[in-house]
């Protein structure tokens, strides 16, 4: 059950940022440190991508797992008003798909970096994400995504060395 009235909840939700979010700034910082340069929030492109790499004719979105229903541990559906939230998340996913289609039709390559890859218990190291983005930028892939480390990975410690099995 919600602990605040409807108008207060509406105000709180209206304050949720769409640009310069924490995960976006983390990604920008690691990419800048890796020597990559980009433009921000090009409103002339469908979906106003978070990052635009004109040299590679590529855009990148930093999607919040909750708002874009990623399917990871961060993407839950609230217990109250489930029908409302399900419709909202479906509309967000539909808008994402439409923007992806329009960008691809315009000749753009599209990369999605999920919030779970940038922070939380499934986060990857910032230099690892930057290296992955750099490798993807020079690839020929039209669409890509970077998500967090799967929670099913097992961690083994062998004589002081930590090995992570992502399989």
N, C-alpha and C positions, 0 to 999 in steps of 0.2 A: 504494500500500500504506500502511496506517495505521502511524504511527510509535510508537503507544502500545498497551498491551494493552486488552482489552475493558472491564475494570472501570474503568480510568482514563478511557477514552473516555466511558463512561457517566456518570462523575462530572463530567467537563468539560461534557458536553451538559446535565446537570441544572442546571448553574449559568447556563445561558443564560436571561436574563430575559424575562419576558412583559409586565411593566409597567414604565413609566418608562424605556423604551429611549431610546437616543440620538436616533433619528429622531422619536420621539414628543415628546421634550422640545423638539427644534427646532421642530416644528409648534406645540406649545403656546405656546412663547415668541413666535413670530411672530403667532399669533392673538391672544394677550393684548395685544401691542403695538399691534395693529390695533383694539383695543377690544372684542373678542369675549370673552364669558364662557361657561363651560361647567362641567359636572360631570365627574368622572373615574371610569372603571371601574365603571359601575353594574352590580353583580352580579345585580340583579333583571331585567335584560334579557338576551335570548339572546346569547351570545358575549361578554358583559361588555365592551361597546364602550369604546374608549379615551377617547373624548370624547362627551358628551351635551349637546346644545343644546336644553333643554326648550322654550324660547320658540319655536323653529322645528320642534319635534317631529322632530328630526333627531339621528342618531348618526353618529360617524365612527370608522373603524378605521384605524390606521396599521399597514400590513402590511409585514413584511420580505419582500423579493423572493425570497430564498432559501427561506424556510420555507413560503411560500404559492405557490411556483412561478409567479411573475409572467410569466416568458418573456423578461425583459430580460437584459442582460449579467450581472446579479448573481445570476441564478437557474440555477445549474449543478447537475448531479447528480454526486455523488462517484463516482469510478472504482471504489472497492471497495464491495462489498455493494450493487450497483445495484438489485437487486430489493427489498431492504429499504427503501432510500431512496425508490424509486418508489412503493411502497405507502404509506410515511409521508406523502409529499407529496400523493398522491391522497386520503388520509384527511383531511389538512388542508384541501384544496380542497373536499372533500365537506362538512366541518364548516362552512366558510365559506358555502357555498351554502345549507345548512340554516339557519344563523343569519340569513342575508339573507332567506330566505323567511319565517321566523318573525317577524322584525322588520317586514317589509312587511305581513304579515297582521295585525300589531298596530297598523298605521297609522303606523309610523315610516318616515322617509326615511333612506336609508343612503348615506354617502359613504365611499369607500375612498381613502386617500392612500398611495401606494406609496413605499417607502424610496428608490427611485431618483430620485424627485422631490425628495427632501430632502437627499441627499448623494451624493457620487461624481461621476463625469464627466458624468452626465446631469441633475444637480441644477438645479432652478430657483431663482431668487432668492427669499429668504424673504418679501419684501413681495409678490412676484408670487403666491406660493402663498396668502398671506393674502387678497389681493384676489380670487383665484379662489374660495376657500372662501366669502368674504362674498357674492360674486355667486351662488354655488350655493345658499347658505342662503335667499336671497330668491326663488329660482326655484321653479318648480312641479315640477321633476324629482324622481322618486321614488328613483332610484338614480344615483350618479355616481362617477367615479374621477378621480384626478389622478396621472399618471405622469410620469416624467422626460422630458426633451427627447430625441427620437429621435436615435440615433447617426448616422443617415443624413443629418442636417441638414448643409448646407454653409455654411461661413463665408467670406464675401467681405470683403476690405478694399478700400475705395474712398476714396482721398484722406483717409486717417486715420480714416474712420468704419468701424465693423465692423457688417456686416449679416448677420443669421442667417436663412437660409431653412429653415423647418421642413417644407416640403412636399416 
